[in-house]
């Protein structure tokens, strides 16, 4: 999910208050260069 629209997906997950998925998504977004 994060790969498609990093910030949009992360924001959507945040709005849905999916804490764990949000953290994973934000981690991948912030470290996208490593993946």
Biopython code that builds the backbone (N, CA, C, O; Angstrom):
import numpy as np
from Bio.PDB.StructureBuilder import StructureBuilder

atoms = [
    (1, "UNK", "N", (0.835, -1.205, 0.000)),
    (1, "UNK", "CA", (0.000, 0.000, 0.000)),
    (1, "UNK", "C", (0.865, 1.249, 0.000)),
    (1, "UNK", "O", (0.622, 2.207, -0.733)),
    (2, "UNK", "N", (1.875, 1.201, 0.844)),
    (2, "UNK", "CA", (2.702, 2.396, 1.017)),
    (2, "UNK", "C", (3.417, 2.783, -0.266)),
    (2, "UNK", "O", (3.710, 3.957, -0.491)),
    (3, "UNK", "N", (3.693, 1.805, -1.096)),
    (3, "UNK", "CA", (4.479, 2.057, -2.299)),
    (3, "UNK", "C", (3.711, 2.886, -3.319)),
    (3, "UNK", "O", (4.310, 3.613, -4.112)),
    (4, "UNK", "N", (2.380, 2.777, -3.300)),
    (4, "UNK", "CA", (1.584, 3.474, -4.297)),
    (4, "UNK", "C", (1.602, 4.974, -4.052)),
    (4, "UNK", "O", (2.024, 5.749, -4.910)),
    (5, "UNK", "N", (1.139, 5.377, -2.873)),
    (5, "UNK", "CA", (1.098, 6.794, -2.521)),
    (5, "UNK", "C", (1.480, 6.916, -1.067)),
    (5, "UNK", "O", (0.627, 6.904, -0.180)),
    (6, "UNK", "N", (2.775, 7.033, -0.831)),
    (6, "UNK", "CA", (3.294, 6.960, 0.526)),
    (6, "UNK", "C", (2.548, 7.868, 1.503)),
    (6, "UNK", "O", (1.974, 7.389, 2.481)),
    (7, "UNK", "N", (2.553, 9.145, 1.248)),
    (7, "UNK", "CA", (1.978, 10.095, 2.199)),
    (7, "UNK", "C", (0.470, 9.961, 2.275)),
    (7, "UNK", "O", (-0.109, 10.079, 3.354)),
    (8, "UNK", "N", (-0.177, 9.714, 1.137)),
    (8, "UNK", "CA", (-1.625, 9.584, 1.121)),
    (8, "UNK", "C", (-2.071, 8.371, 1.923)),
    (8, "UNK", "O", (-2.986, 8.456, 2.742)),
    (9, "UNK", "N", (-1.415, 7.239, 1.680)),
    (9, "UNK", "CA", (-1.769, 6.013, 2.385)),
    (9, "UNK", "C", (-1.495, 6.145, 3.873)),
    (9, "UNK", "O", (-2.302, 5.727, 4.703)),
    (10, "UNK", "N", (-0.355, 6.728, 4.203)),
    (10, "UNK", "CA", (-0.020, 6.919, 5.613)),
    (10, "UNK", "C", (-1.049, 7.811, 6.295)),
    (10, "UNK", "O", (-1.447, 7.554, 7.431)),
    (11, "UNK", "N", (-1.474, 8.846, 5.606)),
    (11, "UNK", "CA", (-2.478, 9.751, 6.162)),
    (11, "UNK", "C", (-3.803, 9.028, 6.341)),
    (11, "UNK", "O", (-4.480, 9.208, 7.354)),
    (12, "UNK", "N", (-4.177, 8.205, 5.357)),
    (12, "UNK", "CA", (-5.424, 7.453, 5.450)),
    (12, "UNK", "C", (-5.394, 6.483, 6.617)),
    (12, "UNK", "O", (-6.372, 6.360, 7.354)),
    (13, "UNK", "N", (-4.277, 5.798, 6.786)),
    (13, "UNK", "CA", (-4.144, 4.869, 7.903)),
    (13, "UNK", "C", (-4.225, 5.621, 9.221)),
    (13, "UNK", "O", (-4.816, 5.136, 10.186)),
    (14, "UNK", "N", (-3.636, 6.792, 9.259)),
    (14, "UNK", "CA", (-3.675, 7.594, 10.479)),
    (14, "UNK", "C", (-5.106, 7.988, 10.794)),
    (14, "UNK", "O", (-5.534, 7.932, 11.947)),
    (15, "UNK", "N", (-5.853, 8.392, 9.757)),
    (15, "UNK", "CA", (-7.229, 8.802, 9.992)),
    (15, "UNK", "C", (-8.070, 7.660, 10.487)),
    (15, "UNK", "O", (-9.002, 7.863, 11.266)),
    (16, "UNK", "N", (-7.755, 6.459, 10.047)),
    (16, "UNK", "CA", (-8.489, 5.280, 10.518)),
    (16, "UNK", "C", (-7.958, 4.785, 11.854)),
    (16, "UNK", "O", (-8.469, 3.820, 12.423)),
    (17, "UNK", "N", (-6.914, 5.470, 12.351)),
    (17, "UNK", "CA", (-6.348, 5.149, 13.659)),
    (17, "UNK", "C", (-5.859, 3.703, 13.742)),
    (17, "UNK", "O", (-5.975, 3.045, 14.776)),
    (18, "UNK", "N", (-5.310, 3.230, 12.624)),
    (18, "UNK", "CA", (-4.708, 1.897, 12.640)),
    (18, "UNK", "C", (-3.261, 2.082, 13.057)),
    (18, "UNK", "O", (-2.372, 2.261, 12.224)),
    (19, "UNK", "N", (-3.045, 2.036, 14.361)),
    (19, "UNK", "CA", (-1.758, 2.456, 14.911)),
    (19, "UNK", "C", (-0.604, 1.612, 14.385)),
    (19, "UNK", "O", (0.398, 2.154, 13.917)),
    (20, "UNK", "N", (-0.735, 0.311, 14.456)),
    (20, "UNK", "CA", (0.362, -0.563, 14.043)),
    (20, "UNK", "C", (0.666, -0.395, 12.563)),
    (20, "UNK", "O", (1.826, -0.240, 12.182)),
    (21, "UNK", "N", (-0.355, -0.424, 11.731)),
    (21, "UNK", "CA", (-0.155, -0.261, 10.295)),
    (21, "UNK", "C", (0.403, 1.121, 9.982)),
    (21, "UNK", "O", (1.199, 1.286, 9.057)),
    (22, "UNK", "N", (-0.019, 2.099, 10.753)),
    (22, "UNK", "CA", (0.489, 3.457, 10.550)),
    (22, "UNK", "C", (1.987, 3.495, 10.805)),
    (22, "UNK", "O", (2.747, 4.071, 10.027)),
    (23, "UNK", "N", (2.403, 2.876, 11.904)),
    (23, "UNK", "CA", (3.818, 2.885, 12.249)),
    (23, "UNK", "C", (4.648, 2.162, 11.194)),
    (23, "UNK", "O", (5.719, 2.632, 10.810)),
    (24, "UNK", "N", (4.152, 1.022, 10.729)),
    (24, "UNK", "CA", (4.850, 0.271, 9.688)),
    (24, "UNK", "C", (4.915, 1.095, 8.407)),
    (24, "UNK", "O", (5.957, 1.172, 7.756)),
    (25, "UNK", "N", (3.800, 1.703, 8.060)),
    (25, "UNK", "CA", (3.730, 2.491, 6.831)),
    (25, "UNK", "C", (4.664, 3.692, 6.909)),
    (25, "UNK", "O", (5.421, 3.960, 5.976)),
    (26, "UNK", "N", (4.607, 4.408, 8.022)),
    (26, "UNK", "CA", (5.471, 5.574, 8.178)),
    (26, "UNK", "C", (6.935, 5.172, 8.174)),
    (26, "UNK", "O", (7.783, 5.885, 7.635)),
    (27, "UNK", "N", (7.230, 4.020, 8.782)),
    (27, "UNK", "CA", (8.608, 3.544, 8.793)),
    (27, "UNK", "C", (9.089, 3.289, 7.373)),
    (27, "UNK", "O", (10.198, 3.680, 7.008)),
    (28, "UNK", "N", (8.251, 2.631, 6.568)),
    (28, "UNK", "CA", (8.610, 2.350, 5.184)),
    (28, "UNK", "C", (8.704, 3.637, 4.380)),
    (28, "UNK", "O", (9.576, 3.784, 3.524)),
    (29, "UNK", "N", (7.798, 4.567, 4.662)),
    (29, "UNK", "CA", (7.819, 5.839, 3.937)),
    (29, "UNK", "C", (9.086, 6.608, 4.253)),
    (29, "UNK", "O", (9.716, 7.178, 3.363)),
    (30, "UNK", "N", (9.457, 6.624, 5.527)),
    (30, "UNK", "CA", (10.625, 7.385, 5.947)),
    (30, "UNK", "C", (11.918, 6.727, 5.501)),
    (30, "UNK", "O", (12.943, 7.393, 5.353)),
    (31, "UNK", "N", (11.868, 5.412, 5.287)),
    (31, "UNK", "CA", (13.068, 4.675, 4.917)),
    (31, "UNK", "C", (12.912, 4.052, 3.521)),
    (31, "UNK", "O", (13.484, 3.005, 3.219)),
    (32, "UNK", "N", (12.123, 4.729, 2.687)),
    (32, "UNK", "CA", (11.849, 4.197, 1.353)),
    (32, "UNK", "C", (13.138, 3.959, 0.570)),
    (32, "UNK", "O", (13.224, 3.028, -0.232)),
    (33, "UNK", "N", (14.132, 4.802, 0.806)),
    (33, "UNK", "CA", (15.390, 4.680, 0.075)),
    (33, "UNK", "C", (16.102, 3.365, 0.409)),
    (33, "UNK", "O", (16.872, 2.839, -0.394)),
    (34, "UNK", "N", (15.828, 2.844, 1.617)),
    (34, "UNK", "CA", (16.486, 1.611, 2.035)),
    (34, "UNK", "C", (15.813, 0.384, 1.428)),
    (34, "UNK", "O", (16.413, -0.688, 1.355)),
    (35, "UNK", "N", (14.574, 0.546, 0.998)),
    (35, "UNK", "CA", (13.846, -0.564, 0.394)),
    (35, "UNK", "C", (13.838, -0.416, -1.129)),
    (35, "UNK", "O", (13.272, -1.256, -1.828)),
]
sb = StructureBuilder()
sb.init_structure("model")
sb.init_model(0)
sb.init_chain("A")
sb.init_seg("    ")
for serial, (resi, resn, name, xyz) in enumerate(atoms, 1):
    if name == "N":
        sb.init_residue(resn, " ", resi, " ")
    sb.init_atom(name, np.array(xyz, "f"), 0.0, 1.0, " ", f" {name:<3s}", serial, name[0])
structure = sb.get_structure()
